[in-house]
Amino acid sequence: MIETDFEKLLDEVRACTLCADFLPLGPRPVFQMAPGSRILIAGQAPGKKVHETGIPFNDPSGERLRDWMGVSRTEFYNPDLMAILPMGFCYPGTGKGGDLPPRPECAEAWRTRLLGELKDIRLTLVIGQYAQGWHLKGRQDRTLTDTVQNWRVFAGEDIIPLPHPSPRNIRWLKQNTWFEAEVLPVVKERVQSILRS
């Protein structure tokens, strides 16, 4: 079987070693996508558990994100439905406050090319400050909380900014009850509408 240009690009990304010298567990790009993906999940970078399994959001953060979206594991891991492209494809290691930021080389080398292959995206969920910095192109507010609270500004562009669904953000979720009351119903409705179409 002849490999398509799309498949060649994915093979290139999976073989990437750009950041190898900085990655404590070595390179293992974790992402999913297909040319017909309809929903883009733009996250930060894989955690250690995701690195070990090679499955994106295969951790408590993923469970919470799937709940936020109202989708099953089967729907979530169907690349014809969901593209999952973090800002960094490999586990960056851990610092004092949790996982380190995504390595910048990854987005610089691959993000524009990969996004250019996604022609049918109808909704982009932008998770965390690094993804918001890229996808909102400087239009985000001073804080992540303000950006998420002002999600309606981006709704016309089919973008919804979200906090990270990490268990570390339990306190944020408790302090910002408007998120569950106002934003999540819209996320679920939009996702279900796209999946039904």
N, C-alpha and C positions, 0 to 999 in steps of 0.2 A: 504494500500500500504506500502511495506517495504522501509524504508529510506536507501539510499545508504551511503557509507562511505563519499562520496563527500558532500552530503546533510547534514550529521551529522557535518562535519567540518564547513560548512557555518553556521549552527545553533550555533555552539560553538563560532564562531567569532562574530556573531550578538548578542550573550548574554554576550560578554566580558565586564568586569568591572575593568580591571587591572588599568586603569588610573583615575578611578572615582573621587578620592580625588583631582585631579588636573584639572578637566574639569569644566569650569564655568557653562555650561549648562547640565552637566551630560553626560554619555556615550550614543552614538547613532552611532554605526559603519555604515559608508556609503561606499559601494563598489558594484561592479557587476562582475560576471564572470560565465562561464560555461565551462565544460570540453573541448568543441570544440572551444573556443574563438580563434580568429586568430590574433588579434591585441591587444597588451598590452599597456595601457596608465598608466604609472607610475608617479603619481603626488605627491603633498606635503601632504595636509590635507584639509578636507572640510572647507569651510567658513561658516559663520553664516547662510546665506540663504540656503545653501545645508543642513546644520544640521536641519533647520526647515522643509524642504521638504522631506529629506531622499533620494534625487535623486542626484547622483554625477554630478558635473559640471552643475547644474541647476541654472546658474547665468551668468552675462556678460562674465566671463572667459570662460565658456562653449561655449557660442555663438562664441567667437573668435576662440577657439580651433576647433570647428566643421567647421568653415570657413577655417582655416588653412588646415584641413584634406580633405575638399571638400565632407563632408558627411551630410546627413540629420539627424534630431533628431531620426527618426525611426531607421536608421542604427546605430547611435551612441549608442542608448539604447537597442540594440539587443545583449544580452550577448553571443549569439552564434557567433557573429562577434567581439565584443569588450569586453575585460576584463579591468575594471577600478579599479586599486589597488593603492590608495595613500600610502605614507609612514606611515601616521597615519590615522586611519579610523574615528576618532572623531574630532570635532571642538576643537582646543586647546585653544581658547581664543585670545584676542587682546592685543598687547603690544604697545609701542610708535610708531613703524614704520609699523604697520599693524598687521596681524595675527601672533601669536606666531609660532615657529617651531613645526613640528609634534612631538608628544610624542614618545620617543625612545622605550618604552616598547612594542608598537604595532608591529613594524617591528621585534623586537627580538622574540616575542611570536608567530607570525603568518606568516610572509612573506615567509620564506623558505617552510613551509608546503603548503601554497596556491599556490606559484609558481610551486611547484612540481606537482600540479594537472593540470597545463596548458601544455599539450603535443603538441599542434598544433600552437603555437605562431610563426608567420612569420615576425612580425615587432614589436619592442618595442619603443615607444615614451617616452623618459625620460625627465620629465618636472621639472626644477628647481634644485637647488644645492643639496638638501637632497636626492632626487631620483637619481641624478647623482652620488652622493657619494656612494650609495648602488650598483647601477647597473653597474657603470663603474669601481668599485673596485679599487679606487685610481689612475686610469689612466686619470682622468679628469685634465684639465689644472688649472692654478692658479686661474683664474676667470671663472665665468659662461660664459661670453662673448667669451673668448678664447676657451672654450670647445665647445660651439655651433658653433663657426667659424671653428673649426677643426672637424666637424661632419663626414667628409669622413673617418677619422681614424676608426670609428666604423661601417661604412656602411656595411662592409663585414660580420659583426656579426648581421646584421639586427637590429641595434640600431641607433636611431637618437636622439641626445640630443637637447632639445628645451628650450627657456626661458619660464617663466610662462606667460600664455595669459591674465593675470590680467590687468584691466584698469590702474592699477598703473604703468604698464610697457610701457605706450604710449611713454614716453620720450626715453626709451631704443630703441623701435622700430624705432623712428624717427632718432635716432643717428646711428643706424645700419641697413641702407637700404639694405645692402647685404643680410640680412636674408630673406626679402621678395623676393628679386630677385633671390637668389641662392638656398636657403634651401626649401622654401615652395613649389616650383614646384616639387621638388623631393619627398617631403612628400606626396603631392596630388597624384603624379603618382604611388608611392609605395602602398598607401592606395587603390586607385582604382584598381590597378592590383590584389591585394589580394581579394578585394570584388568581382571582376569578376571571380576569379578562383574557 
